[in-house]
Amino acid sequence: MAEQAQAQQSRRVLYIAPQPFFEWRGSPIRVSYAVRALAELGYEVDLLVLPVGADREIEGVQIHRTANWLGIKKVAIGPSLRKAFLDVFLFFKALRMGFRNRYAVIHGVEEAGAIAVVVASLTGGRAIFEKHSDPSSYRGGALRNIVLWFYSKAEAFSIRRASAVIATGPGLVEQARRVDPTRTVEHIFDIPSSLTEADAETTQRVRQRLQADAATKLVLYVGSFAVYQGIDLMFDSIPLVVTRNRDARFVIIGGTTEQIESRREWLAERDADHAVEFVGTVDPDRLPDYLAAVDLLLSPRIAGSNTPLKILDYLKAGRAIVATGSEANRLILDENIALLAEPTSEAFAAAICELLEDDQRRDQLAVNGRRLIQERYNFTEFKRLIGRCYEGVLEVK
């Protein structure tokens, strides 16, 4: 009986994600797939998250939330004082759960890596730290940079003390290795935000709704309006494109109500608002229909060293991509699967027009991109890599 209890305990995992859950953005999407993969691999998973986000059921996973004494309803991307305040509650709840359940593995994402290391050391488990982002992407004002400094110290502590370190992209792997060159860092890449394939009939209805007429060519961007996304560069390129190609129509998925209204006013001042459709947010499982309904997809990223999640969704959709030649985009994209442009509005606009006018090249880039998803960036391979990491951690004596 004792041996059976010990075997069961060895499969218990506390997965700590200091982000809103569920919310339609990179880290929460990845977290949902990671805990799903662990559950399918036979682990008993408790997911501890912030008290913000939509309810979401994942088979085999118990979701726990921290207290929310201040009634916080929204947490922005990146480090902040508000997030740091909630992280304190995250730590104490993780500590209580750790002593009560004696997890074999405590897995912490981003700054929760430090929480995982401390709780694991106190409760006899092993800690995994998972790095999702490049801290330099979030630099801003003086106060934000002070908070960022503390977060960077927590990250360095996690890298040096965790039983294993996971990074989502090659650039992040190198950042972690610079902190501690002796550490082995696992590269477990992102996968598309939805495993659902586009439905042909729904896709056709979406295209008809978005087109002005049969000649309209649809160009789509999906993502937040954060500066590092290259959002200003993209909007600056829109008036240039519609001046040259009157059939081009832009579809924008993402942004808050206030951000969308501000961009609408900006476009109207440049007589380009008629060529832009703001969709707002779209559920990840409906996103494939939108991506498959358009002619061209955009990734204007200008900063960061981790792969934009949107790129994987784009490749899965089987549509051609125009992207800046930034470090983040080039982690996956090259000239065989996308048209890469210099990070200026003029160059980006020219690249969009070039592909809109070349049907054959668009089709070939799309085929090449879809093949990459089928061969590598898929849930089966993602689950295999996570399973290998956990096996290695639990085998360490």
C-alpha positions in Angstrom: 0.0 0.0 0.0 2.8 2.4 0.9 4.6 1.6 -2.4 1.4 2.3 -4.3 0.9 5.7 -2.5 4.6 6.6 -3.3 4.2 5.7 -6.9 1.0 7.8 -7.2 2.8 10.7 -5.4 5.6 10.6 -7.9 3.2 11.6 -10.6 1.8 14.6 -8.8 2.6 18.0 -10.4 2.0 21.6 -9.2 2.2 23.8 -12.3 2.3 27.5 -11.4 1.5 30.1 -14.1 1.5 33.8 -13.1 -0.8 34.9 -15.9 -4.5 35.4 -16.3 -6.0 32.0 -17.2 -7.6 31.5 -19.5 -6.9 34.5 -21.7 -6.2 34.5 -25.4 -2.4 35.3 -25.5 0.8 33.4 -25.7 1.7 32.1 -22.2 -1.8 31.0 -21.1 -2.3 29.2 -24.4 1.0 27.4 -24.0 0.2 26.6 -20.4 -3.1 25.0 -21.4 -1.3 22.7 -23.8 1.5 21.9 -21.3 -0.8 20.8 -18.6 -3.0 18.9 -21.1 0.1 17.0 -22.3 1.2 16.2 -18.7 -2.3 14.8 -17.9 -2.3 12.7 -21.1 1.2 11.4 -20.0 -0.4 10.2 -16.8 0.6 12.9 -14.4 -1.9 14.3 -11.8 -1.8 18.0 -12.4 -2.8 20.9 -10.2 -2.6 24.2 -12.1 -2.2 27.3 -9.9 -3.0 30.6 -11.7 -3.9 34.2 -11.0 -7.5 35.1 -10.0 -8.1 36.7 -13.5 -9.3 35.1 -16.7 -12.1 33.0 -18.2 -13.0 29.6 -16.8 -11.6 26.7 -18.8 -11.9 23.0 -18.3 -8.9 20.7 -19.1 -9.4 17.0 -18.7 -7.2 15.6 -15.9 -6.3 19.0 -14.6 -7.5 20.7 -11.4 -7.4 24.6 -11.7 -6.7 26.6 -8.6 -6.8 30.4 -8.3 -5.2 32.8 -5.7 -7.2 35.2 -3.6 -8.2 38.6 -5.2 -8.7 40.9 -2.2 -8.4 44.1 -4.4 -10.8 42.8 -7.0 -8.3 43.1 -9.8 -10.0 42.3 -13.2 -7.1 42.7 -15.7 -3.4 42.1 -15.7 -1.3 43.5 -18.5 1.4 41.5 -20.3 4.8 41.7 -18.7 6.2 42.6 -15.3 4.3 45.2 -13.2 3.6 46.3 -9.6 0.1 44.8 -9.9 1.4 41.5 -11.0 4.1 41.5 -8.3 1.4 42.0 -5.7 -0.6 39.0 -7.0 2.6 37.0 -7.1 2.8 37.3 -3.3 -0.5 35.5 -3.0 0.6 33.0 -5.6 3.7 32.1 -3.4 1.7 31.6 -0.2 -0.9 29.5 -1.9 1.8 27.4 -3.7 3.5 26.9 -0.3 0.3 25.7 1.4 -0.5 23.3 -1.5 3.1 22.1 -1.6 3.1 21.1 2.1 -0.4 19.5 1.8 0.2 17.5 -1.4 4.0 16.9 -1.4 4.3 17.2 -5.2 7.0 15.3 -7.1 7.5 18.2 -9.4 6.7 21.9 -9.0 6.8 23.7 -12.4 7.0 27.5 -12.4 6.5 29.7 -15.5 8.4 33.0 -15.7 8.8 34.7 -12.2 6.9 31.7 -10.7 10.1 29.7 -11.3 11.5 31.3 -8.1 8.3 30.2 -6.3 8.7 26.7 -7.6 12.3 26.5 -6.5 11.6 27.7 -3.0 8.5 25.6 -2.5 10.2 22.4 -3.9 13.2 22.9 -1.6 10.9 23.2 1.4 8.6 20.3 0.5 11.1 17.8 -1.0 10.0 18.0 -4.6 11.9 18.9 -7.8 11.6 22.3 -9.5 11.3 23.1 -13.2 11.7 26.7 -14.4 10.1 27.6 -17.8 11.2 30.8 -19.5 8.7 32.3 -21.9 10.0 35.8 -22.7 12.9 38.1 -23.2 12.9 40.7 -20.4 14.2 43.4 -22.7 10.9 43.3 -24.6 9.2 44.9 -21.6 11.4 47.9 -20.9 9.6 51.2 -20.4 9.6 53.9 -17.7 11.8 54.1 -14.7 9.3 52.4 -12.3 8.7 49.6 -14.8 12.4 49.1 -15.2 12.9 48.8 -11.5 10.2 46.1 -11.3 11.9 44.4 -14.3 15.2 44.4 -12.4 13.7 42.4 -9.6 12.1 40.0 -12.0 15.4 39.5 -13.7 17.0 38.5 -10.4 14.2 36.1 -9.7 14.8 34.6 -13.2 18.6 34.2 -12.6 17.8 32.5 -9.2 15.4 30.1 -10.9 17.9 29.2 -13.7 20.7 28.4 -11.2 18.5 26.4 -8.7 15.9 24.6 -10.7 16.3 20.9 -11.4 15.5 21.6 -15.1 15.2 24.7 -17.3 12.8 25.0 -20.3 12.9 27.8 -22.8 10.4 28.3 -25.6 12.9 29.5 -28.3 16.6 29.3 -29.2 17.2 33.0 -28.2 15.8 32.3 -24.8 17.9 29.2 -24.4 21.0 31.3 -25.0 19.9 33.9 -22.5 19.5 31.2 -19.9 22.8 29.7 -20.7 24.5 33.1 -20.3 23.2 33.2 -16.7 24.7 29.8 -16.0 26.8 28.2 -18.8 26.9 24.9 -16.9 23.1 24.4 -17.1 21.4 22.2 -19.7 18.4 24.2 -21.0 15.7 22.3 -22.8 14.3 24.0 -25.9 10.6 23.0 -26.1 9.1 25.1 -28.8 5.6 26.6 -29.0 2.9 25.1 -31.1 -0.2 26.7 -32.8 -2.7 28.2 -30.4 -5.4 25.9 -31.6 -5.3 22.2 -32.7 -8.6 22.7 -34.5 -8.4 22.8 -38.3 -10.3 25.3 -40.4 -13.8 24.3 -41.6 -14.2 24.9 -45.3 -17.8 26.2 -45.1 -17.2 28.5 -42.2 -14.0 29.8 -43.8 -15.9 30.7 -46.9 -18.6 32.5 -44.9 -15.9 34.5 -43.0 -14.2 35.5 -46.3 -17.5 36.6 -47.8 -18.3 38.7 -44.8 -14.9 40.4 -44.8 -14.6 41.1 -48.5 -15.9 44.3 -50.0 -16.3 42.4 -53.3 -14.9 39.4 -55.1 -11.7 41.2 -56.1 -10.8 42.1 -52.5 -7.5 40.7 -51.2 -7.5 40.2 -47.5 -4.5 40.9 -45.3 -4.7 39.9 -41.7 -2.8 40.6 -38.4 -3.6 38.9 -35.2 -2.1 39.8 -31.8 -1.8 42.4 -29.1 -1.1 46.1 -29.8 2.1 46.0 -27.7 4.9 48.1 -29.0 7.3 45.1 -29.5 4.8 43.6 -31.8 5.6 46.3 -34.4 2.1 47.5 -34.3 3.1 51.1 -35.2 5.1 49.9 -38.2 2.2 47.9 -39.5 -0.4 50.7 -39.2 2.0 53.1 -40.8 2.2 50.7 -43.7 -1.5 50.5 -44.3 -2.1 53.9 -46.0 0.9 53.1 -48.3 -0.6 49.7 -49.3 -4.1 50.9 -50.0 -2.7 53.8 -52.1 -0.9 51.3 -54.3 -3.4 48.4 -54.2 -7.1 49.5 -54.0 -8.3 45.9 -53.6 -6.3 45.4 -50.4 -8.4 45.2 -47.2 -6.8 44.7 -43.7 -8.3 42.6 -41.0 -7.1 43.2 -37.5 -7.7 40.7 -34.7 -6.8 41.9 -31.2 -6.6 45.1 -29.3 -8.7 46.6 -26.6 -11.8 48.8 -27.3 -9.8 51.9 -26.5 -6.9 50.9 -28.7 -9.1 50.1 -31.6 -10.9 53.4 -31.4 -7.6 55.3 -31.3 -6.4 53.4 -34.4 -9.7 54.0 -36.2 -9.3 57.8 -35.7 -5.7 57.7 -36.9 -6.6 55.8 -40.1 -9.5 58.1 -40.8 -7.2 61.1 -40.7 -5.2 59.4 -43.5 -8.2 58.3 -45.5 -7.5 54.6 -44.9 -10.2 53.6 -42.4 -12.4 52.2 -45.2 -9.8 49.6 -45.9 -9.5 48.2 -42.3 -11.8 45.9 -40.5 -11.3 45.5 -36.7 -12.6 42.2 -35.5 -11.6 42.4 -31.8 -10.8 39.2 -30.1 -11.5 35.7 -31.5 -11.6 32.5 -29.6 -8.5 30.4 -30.5 -10.6 27.5 -31.8 -12.4 29.9 -34.2 -9.1 31.6 -35.3 -8.2 28.9 -37.9 -11.3 29.9 -39.9 -10.2 33.5 -40.1 -6.6 32.7 -41.0 -7.6 30.4 -43.7 -10.1 32.9 -45.1 -7.5 35.5 -46.1 -4.8 35.9 -48.7 -1.9 37.2 -46.6 -0.8 37.2 -42.9 1.4 39.7 -41.2 4.0 39.5 -38.4 5.6 43.0 -38.0 7.5 42.1 -34.8 10.4 44.5 -34.1 11.7 43.3 -30.7 12.3 40.2 -28.6 14.0 36.9 -29.1 11.2 34.4 -28.7 9.0 33.1 -31.5 5.7 35.0 -32.0 3.0 32.5 -31.4 1.0 33.9 -34.3 3.6 32.6 -36.8 2.8 29.0 -35.9 -0.9 29.7 -36.4 -0.1 31.3 -39.7 1.9 28.4 -40.9 -0.8 25.9 -39.8 -3.4 27.9 -41.8 -1.5 27.4 -45.1 -1.4 31.1 -46.0 1.6 33.2 -47.1 3.3 35.4 -44.6 4.9 38.9 -44.8 7.2 39.5 -41.7 9.9 41.8 -40.6 13.4 40.2 -40.7 13.6 40.6 -36.9 15.4 38.0 -34.7 12.1 36.8 -33.3 10.6 36.1 -36.7 13.7 34.5 -38.1 13.7 31.9 -35.4 11.3 30.0 -37.6 10.8 31.9 -40.8 13.2 32.1 -43.7 12.9 33.1 -47.3 11.5 29.7 -48.2 8.4 30.1 -46.1 7.8 33.9 -45.9 8.7 37.2 -47.5 10.9 39.0 -45.0 11.1 42.8 -45.1 13.2 45.5 -43.4 11.5 46.9 -40.3 10.3 50.1 -41.9 6.8 51.0 -43.0 7.9 51.6 -46.6 9.6 48.2 -46.9 6.8 46.4 -45.1 4.2 48.0 -47.4 6.2 47.1 -50.5 6.5 43.5 -49.4 2.7 43.3 -48.8 2.0 44.7 -52.2 4.6 42.4 -53.8 2.9 39.2 -52.5 -0.6 40.5 -53.2 0.4 40.8 -56.8 2.1 37.4 -57.1 -0.4 34.5 -56.7 2.0 31.8 -57.5 4.6 32.9 -55.0 1.9 33.2 -52.3 0.8 29.6 -52.9 4.3 28.2 -52.8 5.2 30.0 -49.5 1.9 28.7 -48.0 2.6 25.1 -48.9 6.2 25.3 -47.5 4.9 26.7 -44.2 2.2 24.1 -43.7 4.7 21.3 -44.3 6.9 22.7 -41.4 4.0 22.5 -39.0 3.1 18.9 -40.0 6.7 17.8 -39.6 7.8 19.6 -36.4 5.6 22.2 -34.6 2.7 20.0 -33.5 1.2 18.8 -30.3 2.5 15.2 -30.6 6.1 16.4 -30.7 5.5 19.0 -28.0 4.1 16.4 -25.6 7.0 14.0 -26.3 9.6 16.7 -25.4 7.8 17.7 -22.1 7.5 14.0 -21.2 11.3 13.5 -21.8 12.1 16.6 -19.6 9.9 15.3 -16.7 11.4 11.8 -17.0 14.9 13.3 -16.7 14.0 15.3 -13.7 12.4 12.4 -11.8 15.3 10.1 -12.6 17.8 12.4 -10.9 18.8 11.1 -7.5 
